Amino acid sequence: MNELVAKIKELSNAFFMDAELQTEKGNKAAGTRARKASLELEKLLKEFRKASLEEAKK
């Protein structure tokens, strides 16, 4: 589970950097990367929710 949290943290940092580039500088490629990261984050967060529920049952 620690590995999953680390992946989420890394990907969220990348998302925020790209989102900031898009909003502040109008960088279209950064917007594309941010959207891709948001989809990957969604998947990882769903995995985290499942893992968290399993840990809580122990």
C-alpha positions, 0 to 999 in steps of 0.5 A: 500500500505504501508503494501505491501511495507513493505512485499517487503522490508522484502522479499528483505532483506531475498533474499539478505542475502540468495544470499550472503550466496550462493555466498560467502560460497557455501550454497546450501540451501541458494540458494534454499531460494533465488530462492524461495524469488525471485519468491515471490518478482516477485509476490509482485512487480507486485501487487505493480505496479498495486496498484501504477497505481491505486493510480496514477489515483486518 
